[in-house]
Amino acid sequence: MRSSCTYKISGTKTFRLSSSKILGKFGSNMQNIEKSMRQQYIPDDGKIFVQVDQSGAEALIVAYLCRNANFRKLFTNGIKPHVFVALHIFADVWKKKLIEKGYSLSEGFNINDLLESPIEKLRSHPDWNNLDHCIKDSDNWSLQERYYYLAKQACHSGNYGITAPTFRLNVLEKSGGKVVISKEDAEKFVNTYNSLFPEIREWHDQVRRQVEQHNMLFNLHGEPYTITTYNILESSWKELYAWCPQSTVGQITNRAYSRLQEYIETNSAPFDLLANTHDS
């Protein structure tokens, strides 16, 4: 399958490149190929596809924009936020799934011990490694059991103040219509996320005050964004919360992409760059 796309420098407000079909008719958007569809693409003879991303880059930036609390502790203790959130949202399924998938459990295993454990002590729990692996593996399970995927979406959306109805729609769209959650579950996911990391909502308040007082935001490269909208709608705030993390990561990727392309051309390197995908 052949695919080509064009990049639009001004396609976003966050310095990330957007892509589209050539002339709006040919090829496809190569930045957001759904996981199950990627097998349709075949590399040139003698080559393979490789994708390397900045793991949790936006979330890491959010963690350090917030006060030092649970969200930052996940990063300083080497715990993936998606796993931690899945542990809490789907706490009632993990014992059953660990047994069903053939993982060994310590004597007297109790999921509450993990739920109530201080973050800095989680990795020393005798069942943590198996649980961590099991939660991540759920990304390959049936559509009704994509626990890791749902937690990942909760993390990405929860960092920017998403509401339950919008979260429900986002999951549906990003999964290509394959993952459907109820209104009640959407509310549970969003509320659980907010209760785990109240410091994120505090950071949102800081962003609001800065915008209201100065009409300016800056990313971690010191690059500015001027807000010219006179009356900011409530639905628009999520874009302003996301601006600093997204533009910072986007510019890191843009710089790396440009430098690697220069290296390829200077050294006639035997590989090609195919897509600038926001954080990879």
Accessible surface in RSA format (square Angstrom, percent):
REM  Atomic radii and reference values for relative SASA: ProtOr
REM  Chains: A
REM  Algorithm: Lee & Richards
REM  Probe-radius: 1.40
REM  Slices: 20
REM RES _ NUM      All-atoms   Total-Side   Main-Chain    Non-polar    All polar
REM                ABS   REL    ABS   REL    ABS   REL    ABS   REL    ABS   REL
RES MET A   1   122.06  63.2  70.21  46.5  51.86 123.5  80.67  68.6  41.39  54.8
RES ARG A   2   230.43  96.8 204.31 104.2  26.12  62.2  81.88 111.9 148.56  90.0
RES SER A   3    32.59  27.5   1.63   2.2  30.96  71.3   4.66   9.9  27.93  39.1
RES SER A   4    57.08  48.2  50.79  67.8   6.29  14.5  20.94  44.6  36.14  50.6
RES CYS A   5    28.39  21.5   5.78   6.4  22.61  53.1   0.00   0.0  28.39  30.6
RES THR A   6    54.71  38.9  50.45  51.1   4.26  10.2  48.05  64.5   6.65  10.1
RES TYR A   7    67.69  31.6  41.60  23.7  26.09  67.9  41.53  31.2  26.16  32.2
RES LYS A   8    98.36  48.0  93.40  57.3   4.96  11.8  52.01  46.8  46.36  49.4
RES ILE A   9   137.86  78.4 125.28  93.3  12.58  30.3 125.28  90.2  12.58  34.1
RES SER A  10   108.06  91.3  79.81 106.5  28.26  65.1  49.85 106.1  58.22  81.6
RES GLY A  11    38.45  47.4   0.00   N/A  38.45  47.4   9.85  27.0  28.61  64.1
RES THR A  12    46.95  33.4  25.61  26.0  21.34  50.9  33.98  45.6  12.97  19.6
RES LYS A  13   133.41  65.1 116.64  71.6  16.76  39.9  85.61  77.1  47.79  50.9
RES THR A  14    13.93   9.9  13.93  14.1   0.00   0.0  12.36  16.6   1.57   2.4
RES PHE A  15    73.82  36.9  63.66  39.4  10.16  26.4  70.11  42.5   3.71  10.6
RES ARG A  16    46.29  19.4  44.88  22.9   1.41   3.4   1.63   2.2  44.66  27.1
RES LEU A  17    28.40  15.8  27.49  19.7   0.91   2.3  27.49  19.3   0.91   2.5
RES SER A  18    20.89  17.7  20.14  26.9   0.75   1.7  20.71  44.1   0.19   0.3
RES SER A  19     8.57   7.2   0.00   0.0   8.57  19.7   0.00   0.0   8.57  12.0
RES SER A  20    32.11  27.1  28.69  38.3   3.42   7.9  24.38  51.9   7.73  10.8
RES LYS A  21    97.97  47.8  94.73  58.1   3.24   7.7  38.92  35.0  59.04  62.9
RES ILE A  22    57.56  32.8  57.56  42.9   0.00   0.0  57.56  41.5   0.00   0.0
RES LEU A  23   147.65  82.2 115.36  82.5  32.29  81.2 128.69  90.4  18.96  51.0
RES GLY A  24    59.39  73.2   0.00   N/A  59.39  73.2  30.26  83.0  29.13  65.2
RES LYS A  25   154.93  75.6 128.01  78.5  26.92  64.1  75.60  68.0  79.33  84.5
RES PHE A  26   124.54  62.3 121.75  75.4   2.79   7.2 124.54  75.5   0.00   0.0
RES GLY A  27    34.21  42.2   0.00   N/A  34.21  42.2   9.87  27.1  24.34  54.5
RES SER A  28    23.28  19.7  23.28  31.1   0.00   0.0  23.28  49.6   0.00   0.0
RES ASN A  29    55.71  38.4  48.75  47.1   6.97  16.8  23.51  56.6  32.20  31.1
RES MET A  30    45.35  23.5  35.48  23.5   9.87  23.5  35.48  30.2   9.87  13.1
RES GLN A  31    10.30   5.8   2.41   1.8   7.89  18.8   0.03   0.1  10.27   7.8
RES ASN A  32   101.66  70.1  71.93  69.5  29.73  71.6  35.41  85.2  66.25  64.0
RES ILE A  33    32.14  18.3  25.05  18.7   7.09  17.1  26.73  19.2   5.41  14.7
RES GLU A  34    53.46  30.7  41.76  31.6  11.70  27.9  33.40  64.6  20.06  16.4
RES LYS A  35   108.91  53.1  97.47  59.8  11.43  27.2  82.92  74.6  25.98  27.7
RES SER A  36    51.94  43.9  35.96  48.0  15.98  36.8  46.02  98.0   5.92   8.3
RES MET A  37    93.56  48.5  93.43  61.8   0.13   0.3  65.05  55.3  28.52  37.8
RES ARG A  38   129.95  54.6 123.08  62.7   6.87  16.4  44.90  61.4  85.05  51.5
RES GLN A  39   155.73  87.1 122.21  89.3  33.52  79.8  49.33 105.0 106.41  80.7
RES GLN A  40    72.16  40.4  59.01  43.1  13.16  31.3  32.97  70.2  39.19  29.7
RES TYR A  41    31.61  14.8  22.69  12.9   8.92  23.2  18.21  13.7  13.40  16.5
RES ILE A  42   133.09  75.7 112.98  84.2  20.11  48.5 113.27  81.6  19.82  53.8
RES PRO A  43    42.36  30.9  31.31  28.5  11.05  40.2  34.46  28.4   7.90  49.1
RES ASP A  44    99.80  69.9  88.68  88.3  11.12  26.3  24.56  57.8  75.24  75.0
RES ASP A  45   148.34 103.9 121.11 120.5  27.23  64.4  43.18 101.6 105.16 104.9
RES GLY A  46    90.51 111.6   0.00   N/A  90.51 111.6  45.53 124.9  44.98 100.7
RES LYS A  47    80.63  39.3  67.45  41.4  13.19  31.4  53.37  48.0  27.26  29.0
RES ILE A  48   141.42  80.5 122.09  91.0  19.33  46.6 122.58  88.3  18.84  51.1
RES PHE A  49   102.23  51.1  76.97  47.7  25.26  65.7  78.67  47.7  23.56  67.4
RES VAL A  50   112.94  74.3  74.72  67.6  38.22  92.1  79.75  69.3  33.19  90.0
RES GLN A  51   123.67  69.2  87.48  63.9  36.19  86.2  40.85  87.0  82.81  62.8
RES VAL A  52   118.19  77.8 101.39  91.8  16.80  40.5 104.41  90.7  13.79  37.4
RES ASP A  53    80.18  56.2  60.42  60.1  19.76  46.7   5.39  12.7  74.79  74.6
RES GLN A  54    52.20  29.2  42.85  31.3   9.35  22.3  42.09  89.6  10.11   7.7
RES SER A  55    81.87  69.2  54.11  72.2  27.75  63.9  41.68  88.8  40.19  56.3
RES GLY A  56    28.21  34.8   0.00   N/A  28.21  34.8  19.68  54.0   8.52  19.1
RES ALA A  57    12.62  11.6   7.33  11.3   5.28  12.0  10.58  14.9   2.04   5.4
RES GLU A  58    39.49  22.7  37.13  28.1   2.36   5.6  18.56  35.9  20.93  17.1
RES ALA A  59     9.08   8.3   7.11  11.0   1.97   4.5   7.11  10.0   1.97   5.2
RES LEU A  60    74.23  41.3  74.20  53.1   0.03   0.1  74.20  52.1   0.03   0.1
RES ILE A  61    18.02  10.3  15.46  11.5   2.56   6.2  17.86  12.9   0.16   0.4
RES VAL A  62     0.00   0.0   0.00   0.0   0.00   0.0   0.00   0.0   0.00   0.0
RES ALA A  63     0.18   0.2   0.00   0.0   0.18   0.4   0.00   0.0   0.18   0.5
RES TYR A  64   116.02  54.2  94.72  53.9  21.30  55.4  71.69  53.9  44.34  54.7
RES LEU A  65    51.45  28.7  33.42  23.9  18.03  45.3  36.02  25.3  15.43  41.5
RES CYS A  66     4.02   3.0   0.36   0.4   3.66   8.6   1.52   3.8   2.50   2.7
RES ARG A  67   122.25  51.3 107.02  54.6  15.23  36.3  66.75  91.2  55.50  33.6
RES ASN A  68    98.46  67.9  73.27  70.8  25.19  60.6  18.84  45.3  79.62  77.0
RES ALA A  69    12.29  11.3   9.63  14.9   2.66   6.0  12.29  17.3   0.00   0.0
RES ASN A  70    54.20  37.4  53.76  51.9   0.44   1.1   1.70   4.1  52.50  50.7
RES PHE A  71     0.30   0.2   0.30   0.2   0.00   0.0   0.30   0.2   0.00   0.0
RES ARG A  72    44.12  18.5  43.51  22.2   0.61   1.5   3.22   4.4  40.90  24.8
RES LYS A  73    76.59  37.4  76.45  46.9   0.14   0.3  32.53  29.3  44.06  46.9
RES LEU A  74     0.00   0.0   0.00   0.0   0.00   0.0   0.00   0.0   0.00   0.0
RES PHE A  75    46.94  23.5  25.62  15.9  21.33  55.5  28.49  17.3  18.45  52.8
RES THR A  76    87.37  62.1  48.37  49.0  39.00  92.9  51.00  68.5  36.37  55.0
RES ASN A  77    39.10  27.0  30.56  29.5   8.54  20.6   9.78  23.5  29.32  28.3
RES GLY A  78    51.62  63.7   0.00   N/A  51.62  63.7  28.13  77.2  23.49  52.6
RES ILE A  79     5.57   3.2   0.04   0.0   5.53  13.3   2.83   2.0   2.75   7.5
RES LYS A  80    61.24  29.9  51.33  31.5   9.91  23.6  37.47  33.7  23.78  25.3
RES PRO A  81     7.66   5.6   7.66   7.0   0.00   0.0   7.66   6.3   0.00   0.0
RES HIS A  82    11.73   6.4  11.73   8.2   0.00   0.0   4.70   4.8   7.03   8.2
RES VAL A  83     0.00   0.0   0.00   0.0   0.00   0.0   0.00   0.0   0.00   0.0
RES PHE A  84     9.35   4.7   9.35   5.8   0.00   0.0   9.35   5.7   0.00   0.0
RES VAL A  85     0.00   0.0   0.00   0.0   0.00   0.0   0.00   0.0   0.00   0.0
RES ALA A  86     0.00   0.0   0.00   0.0   0.00   0.0   0.00   0.0   0.00   0.0
RES LEU A  87     0.00   0.0   0.00   0.0   0.00   0.0   0.00   0.0   0.00   0.0
RES HIS A  88    39.93  21.8  24.62  17.1  15.31  39.2  12.19  12.6  27.74  32.3
RES ILE A  89     3.50   2.0   0.54   0.4   2.96   7.1   0.85   0.6   2.65   7.2
RES PHE A  90    18.93   9.5  18.77  11.6   0.15   0.4  18.93  11.5   0.00   0.0
RES ALA A  91    20.40  18.8  17.84  27.5   2.56   5.8  17.95  25.3   2.46   6.5
RES ASP A  92   123.14  86.3  86.60  86.2  36.54  86.4  49.47 116.4  73.67  73.5
RES VAL A  93    30.35  20.0  28.53  25.8   1.82   4.4  30.35  26.4   0.00   0.0
RES TRP A  94     0.00   0.0   0.00   0.0   0.00   0.0   0.00   0.0   0.00   0.0
RES LYS A  95   103.81  50.6 103.31  63.4   0.50   1.2  55.84  50.3  47.97  51.1
RES LYS A  96   139.58  68.1 131.70  80.8   7.88  18.8  79.85  71.9  59.72  63.6
RES LYS A  97    12.39   6.0  12.39   7.6   0.00   0.0   5.47   4.9   6.92   7.4
RES LEU A  98     0.20   0.1   0.20   0.1   0.00   0.0   0.20   0.1   0.00   0.0
RES ILE A  99   105.55  60.1  92.43  68.9  13.11  31.6  94.11  67.8  11.43  31.0
RES GLU A 100    96.48  55.4  61.01  46.2  35.47  84.4  42.99  83.2  53.49  43.7
RES LYS A 101    87.23  42.6  56.43  34.6  30.81  73.3  24.71  22.2  62.52  66.6
RES GLY A 102    67.65  83.4   0.00   N/A  67.65  83.4  34.74  95.3  32.91  73.7
RES TYR A 103    44.31  20.7  31.63  18.0  12.68  33.0  29.17  21.9  15.14  18.7
RES SER A 104    87.03  73.5  72.86  97.2  14.17  32.6  55.05 117.2  31.98  44.8
RES LEU A 105    48.76  27.2  17.32  12.4  31.44  79.0  19.25  13.5  29.51  79.4
RES SER A 106    42.20  35.7  25.35  33.8  16.85  38.8  30.37  64.7  11.84  16.6
RES GLU A 107   182.63 104.9 144.20 109.1  38.43  91.5  67.16 129.9 115.47  94.3
RES GLY A 108    67.34  83.0   0.00   N/A  67.34  83.0  41.25 113.2  26.09  58.4
RES PHE A 109    19.86   9.9   3.07   1.9  16.79  43.7   6.20   3.8  13.67  39.1
RES ASN A 110    67.77  46.7  62.43  60.3   5.34  12.9  13.31  32.0  54.46  52.6
RES ILE A 111    28.99  16.5  26.87  20.0   2.12   5.1  26.87  19.4   2.12   5.7
RES ASN A 112    70.08  48.3  70.08  67.7   0.00   0.0   7.05  17.0  63.03  60.9
RES ASP A 113    74.74  52.4  65.38  65.1   9.35  22.1  15.76  37.1  58.98  58.8
RES LEU A 114     0.79   0.4   0.00   0.0   0.79   2.0   0.00   0.0   0.79   2.1
RES LEU A 115    42.29  23.6  28.11  20.1  14.18  35.6  28.11  19.7  14.18  38.2
RES GLU A 116   139.85  80.3 108.76  82.3  31.09  74.0  49.51  95.8  90.34  73.8
RES SER A 117    23.13  19.5   8.81  11.8  14.31  33.0  10.28  21.9  12.85  18.0
RES PRO A 118    66.69  48.6  54.59  49.8  12.10  44.0  66.69  55.1   0.00   0.0
RES ILE A 119    10.09   5.7   6.85   5.1   3.24   7.8   6.85   4.9   3.24   8.8
RES GLU A 120    97.45  55.9  72.58  54.9  24.87  59.2  37.77  73.1  59.69  48.7
RES LYS A 121   127.53  62.2 123.93  76.0   3.60   8.6  70.01  63.0  57.52  61.3
RES LEU A 122     0.11   0.1   0.11   0.1   0.00   0.0   0.11   0.1   0.00   0.0
RES ARG A 123   142.47  59.8 125.86  64.2  16.61  39.6  27.29  37.3 115.19  69.8
RES SER A 124    94.13  79.5  59.66  79.6  34.47  79.4  54.97 117.1  39.15  54.9
RES HIS A 125    38.29  20.9  28.07  19.5  10.21  26.1  25.37  26.1  12.92  15.0
RES PRO A 126   103.65  75.5  67.27  61.3  36.38 132.3  79.71  65.8  23.94 148.8
RES ASP A 127     2.36   1.7   2.36   2.3   0.00   0.0   0.07   0.2   2.29   2.3
RES TRP A 128     8.96   3.6   8.96   4.3   0.00   0.0   1.29   0.7   7.67  12.4
RES ASN A 129   112.86  77.8 106.60 103.0   6.26  15.1  29.70  71.5  83.16  80.4
RES ASN A 130    43.50  30.0  42.78  41.3   0.72   1.7   1.01   2.4  42.49  41.1
RES LEU A 131     0.00   0.0   0.00   0.0   0.00   0.0   0.00   0.0   0.00   0.0
RES ASP A 132    27.63  19.4  27.63  27.5   0.00   0.0   0.88   2.1  26.75  26.7
RES HIS A 133   108.58  59.3 106.36  73.9   2.22   5.7  76.87  79.2  31.71  36.9
RES CYS A 134     0.00   0.0   0.00   0.0   0.00   0.0   0.00   0.0   0.00   0.0
RES ILE A 135     0.00   0.0   0.00   0.0   0.00   0.0   0.00   0.0   0.00   0.0
RES LYS A 136    85.93  41.9  79.48  48.8   6.44  15.3  39.72  35.8  46.21  49.2
RES ASP A 137    48.77  34.2  43.86  43.7   4.91  11.6   7.01  16.5  41.76  41.6
RES SER A 138     0.00   0.0   0.00   0.0   0.00   0.0   0.00   0.0   0.00   0.0
RES ASP A 139    32.24  22.6  27.90  27.8   4.34  10.3   4.65  10.9  27.59  27.5
RES ASN A 140   103.79  71.6  69.45  67.1  34.34  82.7  30.14  72.5  73.65  71.2
RES TRP A 141    28.50  11.4  10.95   5.3  17.55  41.2  17.09   9.1  11.42  18.5
RES SER A 142    58.55  49.5  41.43  55.3  17.11  39.4  47.54 101.2  11.01  15.4
RES LEU A 143    72.02  40.1  64.29  46.0   7.73  19.4  64.46  45.3   7.56  20.3
RES GLN A 144   149.26  83.5 120.33  87.9  28.93  68.9  68.07 144.9  81.19  61.6
RES GLU A 145    40.54  23.3  40.54  30.7   0.00   0.0   9.89  19.1  30.65  25.0
RES ARG A 146    32.15  13.5  31.98  16.3   0.17   0.4   0.84   1.1  31.32  19.0
RES TYR A 147    24.53  11.5  24.53  14.0   0.00   0.0   9.99   7.5  14.54  17.9
RES TYR A 148    21.95  10.2  21.95  12.5   0.00   0.0  13.05   9.8   8.90  11.0
RES TYR A 149    24.31  11.3  24.23  13.8   0.07   0.2  24.27  18.2   0.04   0.0
RES LEU A 150    14.11   7.9  13.84   9.9   0.27   0.7  14.02   9.8   0.08   0.2
RES ALA A 151     0.00   0.0   0.00   0.0   0.00   0.0   0.00   0.0   0.00   0.0
RES LYS A 152    76.24  37.2  76.24  46.8   0.00   0.0  19.24  17.3  57.01  60.7
RES GLN A 153    11.80   6.6  11.80   8.6   0.00   0.0   0.74   1.6  11.06   8.4
RES ALA A 154     3.32   3.1   0.69   1.1   2.63   6.0   2.59   3.6   0.73   1.9
RES CYS A 155     0.74   0.6   0.74   0.8   0.00   0.0   0.74   1.9   0.00   0.0
RES HIS A 156    76.67  41.9  69.86  48.6   6.81  17.4  47.83  49.3  28.84  33.6
RES SER A 157    10.24   8.7   2.45   3.3   7.79  17.9   7.77  16.5   2.47   3.5
RES GLY A 158     3.87   4.8   0.00   N/A   3.87   4.8   3.60   9.9   0.28   0.6
RES ASN A 159     3.75   2.6   3.75   3.6   0.00   0.0   0.00   0.0   3.75   3.6
RES TYR A 160    22.92  10.7  22.86  13.0   0.07   0.2  22.26  16.7   0.66   0.8
RES GLY A 161    29.03  35.8   0.00   N/A  29.03  35.8   7.55  20.7  21.49  48.1
RES ILE A 162    16.20   9.2   6.89   5.1   9.31  22.5   8.49   6.1   7.71  20.9
RES THR A 163    81.24  57.8  75.84  76.9   5.40  12.9  72.95  98.0   8.28  12.5
RES ALA A 164    13.54  12.4  10.10  15.6   3.44   7.8  10.11  14.2   3.42   9.1
RES PRO A 165    94.07  68.6  81.47  74.3  12.61  45.8  87.65  72.4   6.42  39.9
RES THR A 166    47.48  33.8  44.26  44.9   3.22   7.7  21.99  29.5  25.48  38.5
RES PHE A 167     0.36   0.2   0.36   0.2   0.00   0.0   0.36   0.2   0.00   0.0
RES ARG A 168    97.63  41.0  95.99  48.9   1.65   3.9  19.07  26.1  78.56  47.6
RES LEU A 169    92.08  51.3  89.05  63.7   3.04   7.6  91.85  64.5   0.24   0.6
RES ASN A 170    34.42  23.7  33.99  32.8   0.43   1.0   1.88   4.5  32.54  31.4
RES VAL A 171     0.17   0.1   0.15   0.1   0.02   0.0   0.15   0.1   0.01   0.0
RES LEU A 172    65.05  36.2  64.86  46.4   0.18   0.5  64.86  45.6   0.18   0.5
RES GLU A 173   111.01  63.7  87.67  66.3  23.34  55.6  39.40  76.2  71.61  58.5
RES LYS A 174   113.76  55.5  88.40  54.2  25.37  60.4  68.08  61.3  45.68  48.7
RES SER A 175     6.39   5.4   4.08   5.4   2.32   5.3   6.23  13.3   0.17   0.2
RES GLY A 176    58.20  71.8   0.00   N/A  58.20  71.8  32.48  89.1  25.72  57.6
RES GLY A 177    43.69  53.9   0.00   N/A  43.69  53.9  20.43  56.1  23.26  52.1
RES LYS A 178    94.41  46.1  77.96  47.8  16.46  39.2  60.89  54.8  33.53  35.7
RES VAL A 179     5.74   3.8   4.18   3.8   1.55   3.7   5.48   4.8   0.25   0.7
RES VAL A 180   109.31  71.9  79.88  72.3  29.43  70.9  80.81  70.2  28.51  77.3
RES ILE A 181    13.04   7.4   7.48   5.6   5.57  13.4  11.70   8.4   1.34   3.6
RES SER A 182    45.83  38.7  38.29  51.1   7.54  17.4  37.19  79.2   8.63  12.1
RES LYS A 183   117.24  57.2 115.66  71.0   1.58   3.8  58.83  53.0  58.42  62.2
RES GLU A 184   118.92  68.3 112.41  85.0   6.51  15.5  63.43 122.7  55.50  45.3
RES ASP A 185    60.06  42.1  60.06  59.8   0.00   0.0   1.10   2.6  58.95  58.8
RES ALA A 186     0.65   0.6   0.65   1.0   0.00   0.0   0.65   0.9   0.00   0.0
RES GLU A 187    65.97  37.9  65.21  49.3   0.77   1.8  18.13  35.1  47.84  39.1
RES LYS A 188    93.49  45.6  85.62  52.5   7.87  18.7  59.15  53.2  34.34  36.6
RES PHE A 189     5.40   2.7   5.40   3.3   0.00   0.0   5.40   3.3   0.00   0.0
RES VAL A 190    14.76   9.7  13.20  12.0   1.56   3.8  14.75  12.8   0.01   0.0
RES ASN A 191    94.18  64.9  88.53  85.5   5.66  13.6  27.31  65.7  66.88  64.6
RES THR A 192    28.88  20.5  25.20  25.5   3.68   8.8  14.81  19.9  14.07  21.3
RES TYR A 193     1.76   0.8   1.76   1.0   0.00   0.0   1.76   1.3   0.00   0.0
RES ASN A 194    34.75  24.0  30.15  29.1   4.60  11.1  15.33  36.9  19.43  18.8
RES SER A 195    83.96  71.0  52.73  70.4  31.23  71.9  51.58 109.8  32.38  45.4
RES LEU A 196    24.93  13.9  21.02  15.0   3.91   9.8  24.03  16.9   0.90   2.4
RES PHE A 197     0.89   0.4   0.11   0.1   0.77   2.0   0.11   0.1   0.77   2.2
RES PRO A 198    62.51  45.6  60.38  55.0   2.13   7.7  61.41  50.7   1.10   6.8
RES GLU A 199     1.99   1.1   1.30   1.0   0.68   1.6   0.24   0.5   1.75   1.4
RES ILE A 200     2.65   1.5   2.65   2.0   0.00   0.0   2.65   1.9   0.00   0.0
RES ARG A 201   111.43  46.8 110.50  56.3   0.93   2.2  29.22  39.9  82.20  49.8
RES GLU A 202    69.98  40.2  67.24  50.9   2.75   6.5  37.83  73.2  32.15  26.3
RES TRP A 203    11.47   4.6  10.98   5.3   0.49   1.1   4.75   2.5   6.72  10.9
RES HIS A 204     5.32   2.9   5.32   3.7   0.00   0.0   3.72   3.8   1.60   1.9
RES ASP A 205    71.87  50.3  70.68  70.4   1.19   2.8  12.57  29.6  59.31  59.1
RES GLN A 206    85.89  48.0  80.42  58.8   5.47  13.0  22.55  48.0  63.34  48.0
RES VAL A 207    12.82   8.4  11.73  10.6   1.09   2.6  12.82  11.1   0.01   0.0
RES ARG A 208    57.96  24.3  57.96  29.5   0.00   0.0  16.15  22.1  41.80  25.3
RES ARG A 209   123.73  52.0 123.12  62.8   0.61   1.4  51.48  70.4  72.25  43.8
RES GLN A 210    66.43  37.1  61.93  45.3   4.50  10.7  16.18  34.4  50.25  38.1
RES VAL A 211     0.72   0.5   0.62   0.6   0.09   0.2   0.62   0.5   0.09   0.3
RES GLU A 212   115.96  66.6  81.95  62.0  34.01  81.0  40.46  78.3  75.50  61.6
RES GLN A 213   125.89  70.4  91.46  66.8  34.43  82.0  35.54  75.7  90.34  68.5
RES HIS A 214   115.41  63.1  97.27  67.6  18.14  46.4  65.71  67.7  49.70  57.8
RES ASN A 215    74.22  51.2  74.22  71.7   0.00   0.0   7.70  18.5  66.52  64.3
RES MET A 216    51.46  26.7  51.46  34.1   0.00   0.0  45.08  38.3   6.39   8.5
RES LEU A 217     9.25   5.2   9.25   6.6   0.00   0.0   9.25   6.5   0.00   0.0
RES PHE A 218    99.80  49.9  86.34  53.5  13.47  35.0  86.34  52.3  13.47  38.5
RES ASN A 219     5.51   3.8   0.00   0.0   5.51  13.3   0.00   0.0   5.51   5.3
RES LEU A 220   104.42  58.2  70.90  50.7  33.52  84.3  74.70  52.5  29.72  80.0
RES HIS A 221    68.81  37.6  33.25  23.1  35.55  91.0  27.02  27.8  41.79  48.6
RES GLY A 222    50.16  61.9   0.00   N/A  50.16  61.9  30.38  83.4  19.79  44.3
RES GLU A 223    38.11  21.9  37.02  28.0   1.08   2.6  25.06  48.5  13.04  10.6
RES PRO A 224    72.90  53.1  61.91  56.4  10.99  40.0  61.95  51.2  10.95  68.0
RES TYR A 225    46.61  21.8  43.85  24.9   2.76   7.2  31.62  23.8  14.99  18.5
RES THR A 226    75.34  53.6  63.19  64.1  12.14  28.9  43.36  58.2  31.98  48.3
RES ILE A 227    11.72   6.7   5.46   4.1   6.26  15.1   6.63   4.8   5.09  13.8
RES THR A 228   123.30  87.7  89.68  90.9  33.62  80.1  65.30  87.7  57.99  87.7
RES THR A 229    80.68  57.4  66.22  67.1  14.46  34.5  39.34  52.8  41.34  62.5
RES TYR A 230   221.13 103.2 187.66 106.8  33.47  87.1 145.75 109.5  75.38  92.9
RES ASN A 231   104.47  72.0  92.79  89.7  11.68  28.1  23.37  56.2  81.10  78.4
RES ILE A 232    37.24  21.2  17.53  13.1  19.70  47.5  18.01  13.0  19.23  52.2
RES LEU A 233   113.56  63.2 109.75  78.5   3.81   9.6 112.15  78.8   1.42   3.8
RES GLU A 234   124.31  71.4 108.42  82.0  15.89  37.8  66.86 129.3  57.45  46.9
RES SER A 235    75.26  63.6  59.04  78.8  16.22  37.4  53.32 113.5  21.95  30.7
RES SER A 236    40.48  34.2  37.49  50.0   3.00   6.9  17.12  36.5  23.36  32.7
RES TRP A 237    11.84   4.8  11.84   5.7   0.00   0.0   7.86   4.2   3.99   6.5
RES LYS A 238    79.68  38.9  76.81  47.1   2.87   6.8  52.80  47.5  26.88  28.6
RES GLU A 239    99.42  57.1  90.44  68.4   8.98  21.4  35.79  69.2  63.63  51.9
RES LEU A 240    13.35   7.4  11.70   8.4   1.64   4.1  11.70   8.2   1.64   4.4
RES TYR A 241    14.88   6.9  14.31   8.1   0.57   1.5   7.26   5.5   7.62   9.4
RES ALA A 242     5.63   5.2   5.63   8.7   0.00   0.0   5.63   7.9   0.00   0.0
RES TRP A 243     3.28   1.3   3.28   1.6   0.00   0.0   3.28   1.7   0.00   0.0
RES CYS A 244    14.83  11.2  14.80  16.5   0.03   0.1  12.06  30.6   2.77   3.0
RES PRO A 245     0.00   0.0   0.00   0.0   0.00   0.0   0.00   0.0   0.00   0.0
RES GLN A 246    36.73  20.5  36.73  26.8   0.00   0.0   0.00   0.0  36.73  27.9
RES SER A 247     0.00   0.0   0.00   0.0   0.00   0.0   0.00   0.0   0.00   0.0
RES THR A 248     4.78   3.4   4.78   4.8   0.00   0.0   4.78   6.4   0.00   0.0
RES VAL A 249     1.32   0.9   1.32   1.2   0.00   0.0   1.32   1.1   0.00   0.0
RES GLY A 250     1.25   1.5   0.00   N/A   1.25   1.5   1.06   2.9   0.18   0.4
RES GLN A 251    28.39  15.9  28.39  20.7   0.00   0.0   0.00   0.0  28.39  21.5
RES ILE A 252    71.63  40.8  68.75  51.2   2.88   6.9  70.18  50.5   1.45   3.9
RES THR A 253     8.05   5.7   7.22   7.3   0.83   2.0   7.91  10.6   0.13   0.2
RES ASN A 254    26.68  18.4  25.46  24.6   1.23   3.0  18.40  44.3   8.28   8.0
RES ARG A 255    92.46  38.8  87.75  44.7   4.71  11.2  39.26  53.7  53.20  32.2
RES ALA A 256    58.38  53.7  48.70  75.1   9.68  22.0  54.50  76.7   3.88  10.3
RES TYR A 257    50.70  23.7  46.16  26.3   4.54  11.8  40.76  30.6   9.94  12.3
RES SER A 258    59.55  50.3  53.99  72.1   5.56  12.8  29.02  61.8  30.53  42.8
RES ARG A 259   165.75  69.6 159.61  81.4   6.14  14.6  54.82  74.9 110.93  67.2
RES LEU A 260    72.04  40.1  68.36  48.9   3.68   9.3  71.61  50.3   0.42   1.1
RES GLN A 261    60.39  33.8  60.39  44.1   0.00   0.0  29.04  61.8  31.35  23.8
RES GLU A 262   110.15  63.2 107.89  81.6   2.27   5.4  41.18  79.7  68.97  56.3
RES TYR A 263   116.84  54.6 111.27  63.3   5.57  14.5  72.42  54.4  44.42  54.8
RES ILE A 264    17.83  10.1  17.13  12.8   0.70   1.7  17.13  12.3   0.70   1.9
RES GLU A 265   120.85  69.4  94.03  71.1  26.82  63.9  41.02  79.3  79.83  65.2
RES THR A 266   111.53  79.3  78.16  79.2  33.37  79.5  62.60  84.1  48.93  74.0
RES ASN A 267    80.58  55.6  53.85  52.0  26.73  64.4  17.04  41.0  63.54  61.4
RES SER A 268    98.88  83.6  70.69  94.3  28.19  64.9  45.28  96.4  53.60  75.1
RES ALA A 269    17.10  15.7   3.26   5.0  13.84  31.5   6.15   8.7  10.95  29.0
RES PRO A 270   114.80  83.7  93.25  85.0  21.55  78.3 105.06  86.7   9.73  60.5
RES PHE A 271    86.64  43.3  84.19  52.1   2.45   6.4  84.22  51.1   2.42   6.9
RES ASP A 272    82.49  57.8  58.56  58.3  23.94  56.6  19.82  46.6  62.68  62.5
RES LEU A 273    48.19  26.8  25.36  18.1  22.83  57.4  25.90  18.2  22.29  60.0
RES LEU A 274   105.03  58.5  83.06  59.4  21.96  55.2  85.46  60.0  19.57  52.7
RES ALA A 275    27.13  24.9  12.12  18.7  15.01  34.2  12.12  17.1  15.01  39.8
RES ASN A 276     3.09   2.1   3.09   3.0   0.00   0.0   0.09   0.2   3.00   2.9
RES THR A 277    24.53  17.4  23.43  23.8   1.10   2.6  16.81  22.6   7.71  11.7
RES HIS A 278    35.59  19.5  34.14  23.7   1.46   3.7  27.21  28.0   8.38   9.8
RES ASP A 279    49.89  34.9  49.89  49.7   0.00   0.0   5.28  12.4  44.61  44.5
RES SER A 280    25.53  21.6   0.64   0.9  24.89  57.3  23.84  50.8   1.69   2.4
END  Absolute sums over single chains surface
CHAIN  1 A    16078.0      12920.2       3157.8       8754.7       7323.3
END  Absolute sums over all chains
TOTAL         16078.0      12920.2       3157.8       8754.7       7323.3
